[in-house]
Amino acid sequence: MESEVRKLLDKAEKLVDECVNCSSEDCDECEDAEELLNEITDKIQSIQEKKVARKLSVFLDDLKNKLESKLG
């Protein structure tokens, strides 16, 4: 599960970067990034090992903050 979440986080990071670089606020990348970040949140919550989940959550929170600063 951890490796799957890491792959999804990498994908989400690319989408967030594309969203941030998009000129309008209604880019498909922004919507896709939001959906993927929500999916990742659910997966992280199901990870049994709390230390791993916490580490992944920090990265997830950084991406969410970056996206929120773009979308307002």
CHARMM internal coordinates of N, CA and C (Angstrom, degrees):
IC EDIT
DIST 1 N 1 CA 1.4566
DIST 1 CA 1 C 1.5300
ANGL 1 N 1 CA 1 C 110.69
DIST 1 C 2 N 1.3388
ANGL 1 CA 1 C 2 N 116.50
DIHE 1 N 1 CA 1 C 2 N -39.69
DIST 2 N 2 CA 1.4643
ANGL 1 C 2 N 2 CA 119.57
DIHE 1 CA 1 C 2 N 2 CA -178.47
DIST 2 CA 2 C 1.5253
ANGL 2 N 2 CA 2 C 111.77
DIHE 1 C 2 N 2 CA 2 C -61.30
DIST 2 C 3 N 1.3335
ANGL 2 CA 2 C 3 N 116.77
DIHE 2 N 2 CA 2 C 3 N -43.48
DIST 3 N 3 CA 1.4709
ANGL 2 C 3 N 3 CA 119.29
DIHE 2 CA 2 C 3 N 3 CA -179.02
DIST 3 CA 3 C 1.5290
ANGL 3 N 3 CA 3 C 110.83
DIHE 2 C 3 N 3 CA 3 C -66.56
DIST 3 C 4 N 1.3207
ANGL 3 CA 3 C 4 N 116.69
DIHE 3 N 3 CA 3 C 4 N -35.47
DIST 4 N 4 CA 1.4710
ANGL 3 C 4 N 4 CA 120.44
DIHE 3 CA 3 C 4 N 4 CA 177.13
DIST 4 CA 4 C 1.5320
ANGL 4 N 4 CA 4 C 110.27
DIHE 3 C 4 N 4 CA 4 C -63.88
DIST 4 C 5 N 1.3223
ANGL 4 CA 4 C 5 N 116.48
DIHE 4 N 4 CA 4 C 5 N -43.06
DIST 5 N 5 CA 1.4656
ANGL 4 C 5 N 5 CA 120.87
DIHE 4 CA 4 C 5 N 5 CA 179.40
DIST 5 CA 5 C 1.5225
ANGL 5 N 5 CA 5 C 110.24
DIHE 4 C 5 N 5 CA 5 C -64.99
DIST 5 C 6 N 1.3300
ANGL 5 CA 5 C 6 N 117.13
DIHE 5 N 5 CA 5 C 6 N -40.45
DIST 6 N 6 CA 1.4712
ANGL 5 C 6 N 6 CA 120.22
DIHE 5 CA 5 C 6 N 6 CA 178.85
DIST 6 CA 6 C 1.5331
ANGL 6 N 6 CA 6 C 110.93
DIHE 5 C 6 N 6 CA 6 C -61.69
DIST 6 C 7 N 1.3245
ANGL 6 CA 6 C 7 N 116.59
DIHE 6 N 6 CA 6 C 7 N -41.26
DIST 7 N 7 CA 1.4699
ANGL 6 C 7 N 7 CA 120.20
DIHE 6 CA 6 C 7 N 7 CA 177.63
DIST 7 CA 7 C 1.5294
ANGL 7 N 7 CA 7 C 110.55
DIHE 6 C 7 N 7 CA 7 C -63.61
DIST 7 C 8 N 1.3190
ANGL 7 CA 7 C 8 N 116.21
DIHE 7 N 7 CA 7 C 8 N -42.45
DIST 8 N 8 CA 1.4648
ANGL 7 C 8 N 8 CA 120.24
DIHE 7 CA 7 C 8 N 8 CA 178.66
DIST 8 CA 8 C 1.5288
ANGL 8 N 8 CA 8 C 111.00
DIHE 7 C 8 N 8 CA 8 C -65.38
DIST 8 C 9 N 1.3323
ANGL 8 CA 8 C 9 N 116.84
DIHE 8 N 8 CA 8 C 9 N -36.87
DIST 9 N 9 CA 1.4661
ANGL 8 C 9 N 9 CA 120.21
DIHE 8 CA 8 C 9 N 9 CA 177.53
DIST 9 CA 9 C 1.5259
ANGL 9 N 9 CA 9 C 110.97
DIHE 8 C 9 N 9 CA 9 C -64.82
DIST 9 C 10 N 1.3330
ANGL 9 CA 9 C 10 N 116.52
DIHE 9 N 9 CA 9 C 10 N -39.35
DIST 10 N 10 CA 1.4695
ANGL 9 C 10 N 10 CA 119.89
DIHE 9 CA 9 C 10 N 10 CA 176.89
DIST 10 CA 10 C 1.5275
ANGL 10 N 10 CA 10 C 110.59
DIHE 9 C 10 N 10 CA 10 C -62.11
DIST 10 C 11 N 1.3224
ANGL 10 CA 10 C 11 N 114.96
DIHE 10 N 10 CA 10 C 11 N -44.36
DIST 11 N 11 CA 1.4670
ANGL 10 C 11 N 11 CA 120.02
DIHE 10 CA 10 C 11 N 11 CA 178.64
DIST 11 CA 11 C 1.5314
ANGL 11 N 11 CA 11 C 110.47
DIHE 10 C 11 N 11 CA 11 C -63.52
DIST 11 C 12 N 1.3233
ANGL 11 CA 11 C 12 N 116.00
DIHE 11 N 11 CA 11 C 12 N -42.70
DIST 12 N 12 CA 1.4648
ANGL 11 C 12 N 12 CA 120.59
DIHE 11 CA 11 C 12 N 12 CA 179.55
DIST 12 CA 12 C 1.5237
ANGL 12 N 12 CA 12 C 111.02
DIHE 11 C 12 N 12 CA 12 C -63.96
DIST 12 C 13 N 1.3182
ANGL 12 CA 12 C 13 N 116.52
DIHE 12 N 12 CA 12 C 13 N -38.09
DIST 13 N 13 CA 1.4679
ANGL 12 C 13 N 13 CA 119.95
DIHE 12 CA 12 C 13 N 13 CA 179.35
DIST 13 CA 13 C 1.5271
ANGL 13 N 13 CA 13 C 110.63
DIHE 12 C 13 N 13 CA 13 C -60.88
DIST 13 C 14 N 1.3186
ANGL 13 CA 13 C 14 N 116.38
DIHE 13 N 13 CA 13 C 14 N -42.31
DIST 14 N 14 CA 1.4677
ANGL 13 C 14 N 14 CA 120.45
DIHE 13 CA 13 C 14 N 14 CA 178.09
DIST 14 CA 14 C 1.5293
ANGL 14 N 14 CA 14 C 110.93
DIHE 13 C 14 N 14 CA 14 C -63.92
DIST 14 C 15 N 1.3316
ANGL 14 CA 14 C 15 N 116.45
DIHE 14 N 14 CA 14 C 15 N -43.32
DIST 15 N 15 CA 1.4670
ANGL 14 C 15 N 15 CA 120.30
DIHE 14 CA 14 C 15 N 15 CA 179.24
DIST 15 CA 15 C 1.5292
ANGL 15 N 15 CA 15 C 111.50
DIHE 14 C 15 N 15 CA 15 C -64.38
DIST 15 C 16 N 1.3240
ANGL 15 CA 15 C 16 N 116.58
DIHE 15 N 15 CA 15 C 16 N -41.04
DIST 16 N 16 CA 1.4619
ANGL 15 C 16 N 16 CA 120.19
DIHE 15 CA 15 C 16 N 16 CA 179.31
DIST 16 CA 16 C 1.5238
ANGL 16 N 16 CA 16 C 109.83
DIHE 15 C 16 N 16 CA 16 C -64.07
DIST 16 C 17 N 1.3280
ANGL 16 CA 16 C 17 N 116.59
DIHE 16 N 16 CA 16 C 17 N -43.08
DIST 17 N 17 CA 1.4683
ANGL 16 C 17 N 17 CA 120.09
DIHE 16 CA 16 C 17 N 17 CA 178.10
DIST 17 CA 17 C 1.5260
ANGL 17 N 17 CA 17 C 111.00
DIHE 16 C 17 N 17 CA 17 C -61.30
DIST 17 C 18 N 1.3341
ANGL 17 CA 17 C 18 N 116.83
DIHE 17 N 17 CA 17 C 18 N -42.75
DIST 18 N 18 CA 1.4659
ANGL 17 C 18 N 18 CA 120.65
DIHE 17 CA 17 C 18 N 18 CA 178.03
DIST 18 CA 18 C 1.5280
ANGL 18 N 18 CA 18 C 110.39
DIHE 17 C 18 N 18 CA 18 C -64.23
DIST 18 C 19 N 1.3159
ANGL 18 CA 18 C 19 N 116.62
DIHE 18 N 18 CA 18 C 19 N -38.95
DIST 19 N 19 CA 1.4626
ANGL 18 C 19 N 19 CA 121.00
DIHE 18 CA 18 C 19 N 19 CA 178.42
DIST 19 CA 19 C 1.5220
ANGL 19 N 19 CA 19 C 110.46
DIHE 18 C 19 N 19 CA 19 C -64.14
DIST 19 C 20 N 1.3245
ANGL 19 CA 19 C 20 N 116.75
DIHE 19 N 19 CA 19 C 20 N -45.59
DIST 20 N 20 CA 1.4651
ANGL 19 C 20 N 20 CA 121.19
DIHE 19 CA 19 C 20 N 20 CA -179.38
DIST 20 CA 20 C 1.5242
ANGL 20 N 20 CA 20 C 110.57
DIHE 19 C 20 N 20 CA 20 C -61.74
DIST 20 C 21 N 1.3238
ANGL 20 CA 20 C 21 N 116.73
DIHE 20 N 20 CA 20 C 21 N -35.63
DIST 21 N 21 CA 1.4601
ANGL 20 C 21 N 21 CA 121.07
DIHE 20 CA 20 C 21 N 21 CA -178.83
DIST 21 CA 21 C 1.5283
ANGL 21 N 21 CA 21 C 113.16
DIHE 20 C 21 N 21 CA 21 C -84.33
DIST 21 C 22 N 1.3134
ANGL 21 CA 21 C 22 N 117.63
DIHE 21 N 21 CA 21 C 22 N -6.51
DIST 22 N 22 CA 1.4646
ANGL 21 C 22 N 22 CA 122.31
DIHE 21 CA 21 C 22 N 22 CA 179.49
DIST 22 CA 22 C 1.5248
ANGL 22 N 22 CA 22 C 109.31
DIHE 21 C 22 N 22 CA 22 C -73.93
DIST 22 C 23 N 1.3140
ANGL 22 CA 22 C 23 N 115.59
DIHE 22 N 22 CA 22 C 23 N 143.35
DIST 23 N 23 CA 1.4698
ANGL 22 C 23 N 23 CA 119.39
DIHE 22 CA 22 C 23 N 23 CA -175.61
DIST 23 CA 23 C 1.5298
ANGL 23 N 23 CA 23 C 113.49
DIHE 22 C 23 N 23 CA 23 C -78.60
DIST 23 C 24 N 1.3198
ANGL 23 CA 23 C 24 N 117.84
DIHE 23 N 23 CA 23 C 24 N -24.53
DIST 24 N 24 CA 1.4669
ANGL 23 C 24 N 24 CA 119.32
DIHE 23 CA 23 C 24 N 24 CA 179.89
DIST 24 CA 24 C 1.5267
ANGL 24 N 24 CA 24 C 109.76
DIHE 23 C 24 N 24 CA 24 C -112.22
DIST 24 C 25 N 1.3260
ANGL 24 CA 24 C 25 N 116.38
DIHE 24 N 24 CA 24 C 25 N 164.88
DIST 25 N 25 CA 1.4638
ANGL 24 C 25 N 25 CA 120.51
DIHE 24 CA 24 C 25 N 25 CA -177.43
DIST 25 CA 25 C 1.5248
ANGL 25 N 25 CA 25 C 113.12
DIHE 24 C 25 N 25 CA 25 C -87.67
DIST 25 C 26 N 1.3196
ANGL 25 CA 25 C 26 N 117.86
DIHE 25 N 25 CA 25 C 26 N -8.10
DIST 26 N 26 CA 1.4594
ANGL 25 C 26 N 26 CA 119.40
DIHE 25 CA 25 C 26 N 26 CA -178.98
DIST 26 CA 26 C 1.5239
ANGL 26 N 26 CA 26 C 112.03
DIHE 25 C 26 N 26 CA 26 C -109.97
DIST 26 C 27 N 1.3171
ANGL 26 CA 26 C 27 N 116.37
DIHE 26 N 26 CA 26 C 27 N 38.36
DIST 27 N 27 CA 1.4683
ANGL 26 C 27 N 27 CA 121.28
DIHE 26 CA 26 C 27 N 27 CA 177.04
DIST 27 CA 27 C 1.5305
ANGL 27 N 27 CA 27 C 109.62
DIHE 26 C 27 N 27 CA 27 C -68.72
DIST 27 C 28 N 1.3128
ANGL 27 CA 27 C 28 N 116.12
DIHE 27 N 27 CA 27 C 28 N 148.27
DIST 28 N 28 CA 1.4639
ANGL 27 C 28 N 28 CA 120.45
DIHE 27 CA 27 C 28 N 28 CA 175.68
DIST 28 CA 28 C 1.5197
ANGL 28 N 28 CA 28 C 111.04
DIHE 27 C 28 N 28 CA 28 C -60.97
DIST 28 C 29 N 1.3427
ANGL 28 CA 28 C 29 N 116.37
DIHE 28 N 28 CA 28 C 29 N -35.41
DIST 29 N 29 CA 1.4622
ANGL 28 C 29 N 29 CA 120.42
DIHE 28 CA 28 C 29 N 29 CA -179.06
DIST 29 CA 29 C 1.5235
ANGL 29 N 29 CA 29 C 111.25
DIHE 28 C 29 N 29 CA 29 C -61.53
DIST 29 C 30 N 1.3223
ANGL 29 CA 29 C 30 N 116.79
DIHE 29 N 29 CA 29 C 30 N -36.46
DIST 30 N 30 CA 1.4701
ANGL 29 C 30 N 30 CA 120.28
DIHE 29 CA 29 C 30 N 30 CA 179.74
DIST 30 CA 30 C 1.5269
ANGL 30 N 30 CA 30 C 110.69
DIHE 29 C 30 N 30 CA 30 C -65.36
DIST 30 C 31 N 1.3117
ANGL 30 CA 30 C 31 N 115.77
DIHE 30 N 30 CA 30 C 31 N -45.20
DIST 31 N 31 CA 1.4646
ANGL 30 C 31 N 31 CA 120.02
DIHE 30 CA 30 C 31 N 31 CA 179.20
DIST 31 CA 31 C 1.5255
ANGL 31 N 31 CA 31 C 110.51
DIHE 30 C 31 N 31 CA 31 C -65.64
DIST 31 C 32 N 1.3366
ANGL 31 CA 31 C 32 N 116.60
DIHE 31 N 31 CA 31 C 32 N -43.97
DIST 32 N 32 CA 1.4635
ANGL 31 C 32 N 32 CA 120.87
DIHE 31 CA 31 C 32 N 32 CA 178.50
DIST 32 CA 32 C 1.5228
ANGL 32 N 32 CA 32 C 110.94
DIHE 31 C 32 N 32 CA 32 C -61.78
DIST 32 C 33 N 1.3240
ANGL 32 CA 32 C 33 N 116.62
DIHE 32 N 32 CA 32 C 33 N -40.34
DIST 33 N 33 CA 1.4649
ANGL 32 C 33 N 33 CA 121.00
DIHE 32 CA 32 C 33 N 33 CA 179.99
DIST 33 CA 33 C 1.5237
ANGL 33 N 33 CA 33 C 110.44
DIHE 32 C 33 N 33 CA 33 C -63.98
DIST 33 C 34 N 1.3206
ANGL 33 CA 33 C 34 N 117.14
DIHE 33 N 33 CA 33 C 34 N -43.80
DIST 34 N 34 CA 1.4709
ANGL 33 C 34 N 34 CA 120.74
DIHE 33 CA 33 C 34 N 34 CA 179.01
DIST 34 CA 34 C 1.5233
ANGL 34 N 34 CA 34 C 111.07
DIHE 33 C 34 N 34 CA 34 C -60.41
DIST 34 C 35 N 1.3239
ANGL 34 CA 34 C 35 N 116.50
DIHE 34 N 34 CA 34 C 35 N -44.94
DIST 35 N 35 CA 1.4650
ANGL 34 C 35 N 35 CA 120.84
DIHE 34 CA 34 C 35 N 35 CA 179.96
DIST 35 CA 35 C 1.5231
ANGL 35 N 35 CA 35 C 111.10
DIHE 34 C 35 N 35 CA 35 C -63.35
DIST 35 C 36 N 1.3298
ANGL 35 CA 35 C 36 N 115.86
DIHE 35 N 35 CA 35 C 36 N -43.46
DIST 36 N 36 CA 1.4605
ANGL 35 C 36 N 36 CA 119.85
DIHE 35 CA 35 C 36 N 36 CA -178.85
DIST 36 CA 36 C 1.5287
ANGL 36 N 36 CA 36 C 110.86
DIHE 35 C 36 N 36 CA 36 C -66.97
DIST 36 C 37 N 1.3166
ANGL 36 CA 36 C 37 N 117.82
DIHE 36 N 36 CA 36 C 37 N -40.12
DIST 37 N 37 CA 1.4638
ANGL 36 C 37 N 37 CA 120.46
DIHE 36 CA 36 C 37 N 37 CA 178.29
DIST 37 CA 37 C 1.5266
ANGL 37 N 37 CA 37 C 110.94
DIHE 36 C 37 N 37 CA 37 C -63.08
DIST 37 C 38 N 1.3219
ANGL 37 CA 37 C 38 N 117.77
DIHE 37 N 37 CA 37 C 38 N -36.89
DIST 38 N 38 CA 1.4696
ANGL 37 C 38 N 38 CA 120.63
DIHE 37 CA 37 C 38 N 38 CA 176.11
DIST 38 CA 38 C 1.5250
ANGL 38 N 38 CA 38 C 111.17
DIHE 37 C 38 N 38 CA 38 C -65.79
DIST 38 C 39 N 1.3207
ANGL 38 CA 38 C 39 N 116.11
DIHE 38 N 38 CA 38 C 39 N -40.89
DIST 39 N 39 CA 1.4697
ANGL 38 C 39 N 39 CA 120.69
DIHE 38 CA 38 C 39 N 39 CA 177.85
DIST 39 CA 39 C 1.5272
ANGL 39 N 39 CA 39 C 110.25
DIHE 38 C 39 N 39 CA 39 C -63.04
DIST 39 C 40 N 1.3257
ANGL 39 CA 39 C 40 N 116.42
DIHE 39 N 39 CA 39 C 40 N -42.82
DIST 40 N 40 CA 1.4659
ANGL 39 C 40 N 40 CA 120.91
DIHE 39 CA 39 C 40 N 40 CA -179.95
DIST 40 CA 40 C 1.5264
ANGL 40 N 40 CA 40 C 110.29
DIHE 39 C 40 N 40 CA 40 C -64.26
DIST 40 C 41 N 1.3194
ANGL 40 CA 40 C 41 N 116.92
DIHE 40 N 40 CA 40 C 41 N -39.43
DIST 41 N 41 CA 1.4666
ANGL 40 C 41 N 41 CA 120.82
DIHE 40 CA 40 C 41 N 41 CA 178.15
DIST 41 CA 41 C 1.5247
ANGL 41 N 41 CA 41 C 110.22
DIHE 40 C 41 N 41 CA 41 C -56.94
DIST 41 C 42 N 1.3164
ANGL 41 CA 41 C 42 N 117.03
DIHE 41 N 41 CA 41 C 42 N -45.73
DIST 42 N 42 CA 1.4660
ANGL 41 C 42 N 42 CA 121.30
DIHE 41 CA 41 C 42 N 42 CA 179.02
DIST 42 CA 42 C 1.5220
ANGL 42 N 42 CA 42 C 111.47
DIHE 41 C 42 N 42 CA 42 C -61.88
DIST 42 C 43 N 1.3282
ANGL 42 CA 42 C 43 N 116.34
DIHE 42 N 42 CA 42 C 43 N -42.59
DIST 43 N 43 CA 1.4615
ANGL 42 C 43 N 43 CA 120.20
DIHE 42 CA 42 C 43 N 43 CA -178.74
DIST 43 CA 43 C 1.5286
ANGL 43 N 43 CA 43 C 111.22
DIHE 42 C 43 N 43 CA 43 C -66.92
DIST 43 C 44 N 1.3226
ANGL 43 CA 43 C 44 N 117.08
DIHE 43 N 43 CA 43 C 44 N -40.17
DIST 44 N 44 CA 1.4655
ANGL 43 C 44 N 44 CA 120.37
DIHE 43 CA 43 C 44 N 44 CA 179.45
DIST 44 CA 44 C 1.5275
ANGL 44 N 44 CA 44 C 110.19
DIHE 43 C 44 N 44 CA 44 C -63.42
DIST 44 C 45 N 1.3164
ANGL 44 CA 44 C 45 N 116.90
DIHE 44 N 44 CA 44 C 45 N -38.27
DIST 45 N 45 CA 1.4657
ANGL 44 C 45 N 45 CA 120.58
DIHE 44 CA 44 C 45 N 45 CA -179.99
DIST 45 CA 45 C 1.5242
ANGL 45 N 45 CA 45 C 112.05
DIHE 44 C 45 N 45 CA 45 C -65.23
DIST 45 C 46 N 1.3260
ANGL 45 CA 45 C 46 N 117.34
DIHE 45 N 45 CA 45 C 46 N -22.56
DIST 46 N 46 CA 1.4596
ANGL 45 C 46 N 46 CA 119.91
DIHE 45 CA 45 C 46 N 46 CA -179.45
DIST 46 CA 46 C 1.5309
ANGL 46 N 46 CA 46 C 112.76
DIHE 45 C 46 N 46 CA 46 C -91.73
DIST 46 C 47 N 1.3295
ANGL 46 CA 46 C 47 N 117.87
DIHE 46 N 46 CA 46 C 47 N -2.72
DIST 47 N 47 CA 1.4678
ANGL 46 C 47 N 47 CA 120.78
DIHE 46 CA 46 C 47 N 47 CA 177.75
DIST 47 CA 47 C 1.5253
ANGL 47 N 47 CA 47 C 108.51
DIHE 46 C 47 N 47 CA 47 C -74.75
DIST 47 C 48 N 1.3168
ANGL 47 CA 47 C 48 N 115.94
DIHE 47 N 47 CA 47 C 48 N 128.31
DIST 48 N 48 CA 1.4606
ANGL 47 C 48 N 48 CA 121.50
DIHE 47 CA 47 C 48 N 48 CA -176.10
DIST 48 CA 48 C 1.5301
ANGL 48 N 48 CA 48 C 112.85
DIHE 47 C 48 N 48 CA 48 C -72.89
DIST 48 C 49 N 1.3228
ANGL 48 CA 48 C 49 N 115.92
DIHE 48 N 48 CA 48 C 49 N -37.98
DIST 49 N 49 CA 1.4608
ANGL 48 C 49 N 49 CA 120.76
DIHE 48 CA 48 C 49 N 49 CA -176.35
DIST 49 CA 49 C 1.5312
ANGL 49 N 49 CA 49 C 109.29
DIHE 48 C 49 N 49 CA 49 C -78.32
DIST 49 C 50 N 1.3154
ANGL 49 CA 49 C 50 N 115.87
DIHE 49 N 49 CA 49 C 50 N 106.08
DIST 50 N 50 CA 1.4691
ANGL 49 C 50 N 50 CA 121.51
DIHE 49 CA 49 C 50 N 50 CA -171.65
DIST 50 CA 50 C 1.5250
ANGL 50 N 50 CA 50 C 112.95
DIHE 49 C 50 N 50 CA 50 C -64.23
DIST 50 C 51 N 1.3252
ANGL 50 CA 50 C 51 N 117.34
DIHE 50 N 50 CA 50 C 51 N -34.38
DIST 51 N 51 CA 1.4689
ANGL 50 C 51 N 51 CA 120.55
DIHE 50 CA 50 C 51 N 51 CA -179.86
DIST 51 CA 51 C 1.5288
ANGL 51 N 51 CA 51 C 110.36
DIHE 50 C 51 N 51 CA 51 C -63.29
DIST 51 C 52 N 1.3043
ANGL 51 CA 51 C 52 N 116.19
DIHE 51 N 51 CA 51 C 52 N -44.01
DIST 52 N 52 CA 1.4641
ANGL 51 C 52 N 52 CA 122.02
DIHE 51 CA 51 C 52 N 52 CA 178.71
DIST 52 CA 52 C 1.5274
ANGL 52 N 52 CA 52 C 109.68
DIHE 51 C 52 N 52 CA 52 C -66.12
DIST 52 C 53 N 1.3073
ANGL 52 CA 52 C 53 N 116.26
DIHE 52 N 52 CA 52 C 53 N -45.21
DIST 53 N 53 CA 1.4630
ANGL 52 C 53 N 53 CA 120.80
DIHE 52 CA 52 C 53 N 53 CA -179.62
DIST 53 CA 53 C 1.5258
ANGL 53 N 53 CA 53 C 110.72
DIHE 52 C 53 N 53 CA 53 C -60.17
DIST 53 C 54 N 1.3186
ANGL 53 CA 53 C 54 N 116.94
DIHE 53 N 53 CA 53 C 54 N -40.68
DIST 54 N 54 CA 1.4642
ANGL 53 C 54 N 54 CA 120.71
DIHE 53 CA 53 C 54 N 54 CA 179.68
DIST 54 CA 54 C 1.5237
ANGL 54 N 54 CA 54 C 111.46
DIHE 53 C 54 N 54 CA 54 C -64.08
DIST 54 C 55 N 1.3338
ANGL 54 CA 54 C 55 N 116.08
DIHE 54 N 54 CA 54 C 55 N -42.69
DIST 55 N 55 CA 1.4657
ANGL 54 C 55 N 55 CA 120.88
DIHE 54 CA 54 C 55 N 55 CA -179.82
DIST 55 CA 55 C 1.5315
ANGL 55 N 55 CA 55 C 110.54
DIHE 54 C 55 N 55 CA 55 C -63.51
DIST 55 C 56 N 1.3149
ANGL 55 CA 55 C 56 N 116.98
DIHE 55 N 55 CA 55 C 56 N -43.62
DIST 56 N 56 CA 1.4607
ANGL 55 C 56 N 56 CA 121.18
DIHE 55 CA 55 C 56 N 56 CA 178.41
DIST 56 CA 56 C 1.5283
ANGL 56 N 56 CA 56 C 111.06
DIHE 55 C 56 N 56 CA 56 C -66.94
DIST 56 C 57 N 1.3166
ANGL 56 CA 56 C 57 N 116.51
DIHE 56 N 56 CA 56 C 57 N -35.38
DIST 57 N 57 CA 1.4646
ANGL 56 C 57 N 57 CA 120.92
DIHE 56 CA 56 C 57 N 57 CA 179.53
DIST 57 CA 57 C 1.5235
ANGL 57 N 57 CA 57 C 112.00
DIHE 56 C 57 N 57 CA 57 C -64.41
DIST 57 C 58 N 1.3269
ANGL 57 CA 57 C 58 N 116.89
DIHE 57 N 57 CA 57 C 58 N -34.62
DIST 58 N 58 CA 1.4664
ANGL 57 C 58 N 58 CA 120.33
DIHE 57 CA 57 C 58 N 58 CA 178.61
DIST 58 CA 58 C 1.5250
ANGL 58 N 58 CA 58 C 109.69
DIHE 57 C 58 N 58 CA 58 C -62.54
DIST 58 C 59 N 1.3241
ANGL 58 CA 58 C 59 N 116.44
DIHE 58 N 58 CA 58 C 59 N -45.80
DIST 59 N 59 CA 1.4616
ANGL 58 C 59 N 59 CA 120.62
DIHE 58 CA 58 C 59 N 59 CA 179.08
DIST 59 CA 59 C 1.5282
ANGL 59 N 59 CA 59 C 110.30
DIHE 58 C 59 N 59 CA 59 C -64.70
DIST 59 C 60 N 1.3136
ANGL 59 CA 59 C 60 N 116.33
DIHE 59 N 59 CA 59 C 60 N -41.87
DIST 60 N 60 CA 1.4644
ANGL 59 C 60 N 60 CA 121.46
DIHE 59 CA 59 C 60 N 60 CA 178.05
DIST 60 CA 60 C 1.5283
ANGL 60 N 60 CA 60 C 110.90
DIHE 59 C 60 N 60 CA 60 C -60.38
DIST 60 C 61 N 1.3155
ANGL 60 CA 60 C 61 N 116.83
DIHE 60 N 60 CA 60 C 61 N -44.45
DIST 61 N 61 CA 1.4677
ANGL 60 C 61 N 61 CA 120.68
DIHE 60 CA 60 C 61 N 61 CA 179.50
DIST 61 CA 61 C 1.5211
ANGL 61 N 61 CA 61 C 111.59
DIHE 60 C 61 N 61 CA 61 C -62.01
DIST 61 C 62 N 1.3260
ANGL 61 CA 61 C 62 N 117.11
DIHE 61 N 61 CA 61 C 62 N -38.41
DIST 62 N 62 CA 1.4678
ANGL 61 C 62 N 62 CA 120.54
DIHE 61 CA 61 C 62 N 62 CA 177.20
DIST 62 CA 62 C 1.5258
ANGL 62 N 62 CA 62 C 110.74
DIHE 61 C 62 N 62 CA 62 C -60.58
DIST 62 C 63 N 1.3291
ANGL 62 CA 62 C 63 N 116.21
DIHE 62 N 62 CA 62 C 63 N -44.04
DIST 63 N 63 CA 1.4641
ANGL 62 C 63 N 63 CA 120.23
DIHE 62 CA 62 C 63 N 63 CA 179.33
DIST 63 CA 63 C 1.5279
ANGL 63 N 63 CA 63 C 111.09
DIHE 62 C 63 N 63 CA 63 C -65.72
DIST 63 C 64 N 1.3240
ANGL 63 CA 63 C 64 N 116.55
DIHE 63 N 63 CA 63 C 64 N -41.58
DIST 64 N 64 CA 1.4690
ANGL 63 C 64 N 64 CA 120.08
DIHE 63 CA 63 C 64 N 64 CA 178.89
DIST 64 CA 64 C 1.5255
ANGL 64 N 64 CA 64 C 110.58
DIHE 63 C 64 N 64 CA 64 C -61.90
DIST 64 C 65 N 1.3273
ANGL 64 CA 64 C 65 N 116.56
DIHE 64 N 64 CA 64 C 65 N -42.93
DIST 65 N 65 CA 1.4680
ANGL 64 C 65 N 65 CA 120.33
DIHE 64 CA 64 C 65 N 65 CA 179.55
DIST 65 CA 65 C 1.5177
ANGL 65 N 65 CA 65 C 111.43
DIHE 64 C 65 N 65 CA 65 C -63.85
DIST 65 C 66 N 1.3134
ANGL 65 CA 65 C 66 N 116.16
DIHE 65 N 65 CA 65 C 66 N -40.20
DIST 66 N 66 CA 1.4671
ANGL 65 C 66 N 66 CA 120.75
DIHE 65 CA 65 C 66 N 66 CA 179.00
DIST 66 CA 66 C 1.5286
ANGL 66 N 66 CA 66 C 110.11
DIHE 65 C 66 N 66 CA 66 C -63.13
DIST 66 C 67 N 1.3238
ANGL 66 CA 66 C 67 N 116.18
DIHE 66 N 66 CA 66 C 67 N -43.29
DIST 67 N 67 CA 1.4620
ANGL 66 C 67 N 67 CA 121.37
DIHE 66 CA 66 C 67 N 67 CA 179.62
DIST 67 CA 67 C 1.5314
ANGL 67 N 67 CA 67 C 110.83
DIHE 66 C 67 N 67 CA 67 C -66.99
DIST 67 C 68 N 1.3188
ANGL 67 CA 67 C 68 N 116.79
DIHE 67 N 67 CA 67 C 68 N -43.57
DIST 68 N 68 CA 1.4643
ANGL 67 C 68 N 68 CA 120.60
DIHE 67 CA 67 C 68 N 68 CA -179.58
DIST 68 CA 68 C 1.5242
ANGL 68 N 68 CA 68 C 111.65
DIHE 67 C 68 N 68 CA 68 C -63.34
DIST 68 C 69 N 1.3251
ANGL 68 CA 68 C 69 N 117.02
DIHE 68 N 68 CA 68 C 69 N -35.68
DIST 69 N 69 CA 1.4623
ANGL 68 C 69 N 69 CA 118.92
DIHE 68 CA 68 C 69 N 69 CA 179.54
DIST 69 CA 69 C 1.5253
ANGL 69 N 69 CA 69 C 110.87
DIHE 68 C 69 N 69 CA 69 C -67.12
DIST 69 C 70 N 1.3291
ANGL 69 CA 69 C 70 N 117.07
DIHE 69 N 69 CA 69 C 70 N -29.25
DIST 70 N 70 CA 1.4646
ANGL 69 C 70 N 70 CA 121.43
DIHE 69 CA 69 C 70 N 70 CA 176.45
DIST 70 CA 70 C 1.5299
ANGL 70 N 70 CA 70 C 110.45
DIHE 69 C 70 N 70 CA 70 C -74.19
DIST 70 C 71 N 1.3181
ANGL 70 CA 70 C 71 N 115.50
DIHE 70 N 70 CA 70 C 71 N -44.75
DIST 71 N 71 CA 1.4646
ANGL 70 C 71 N 71 CA 120.24
DIHE 70 CA 70 C 71 N 71 CA -173.60
DIST 71 CA 71 C 1.5228
ANGL 71 N 71 CA 71 C 112.93
DIHE 70 C 71 N 71 CA 71 C -85.30
DIST 71 C 72 N 1.3045
ANGL 71 CA 71 C 72 N 116.09
DIHE 71 N 71 CA 71 C 72 N -20.47
DIST 72 N 72 CA 1.4761
ANGL 71 C 72 N 72 CA 120.15
DIHE 71 CA 71 C 72 N 72 CA 177.25
DIST 72 CA 72 C 1.4454
ANGL 72 N 72 CA 72 C 113.00
DIHE 71 C 72 N 72 CA 72 C 82.98
END
COOR INIT
IC SEED 1 N 1 CA 1 C
IC BUILD
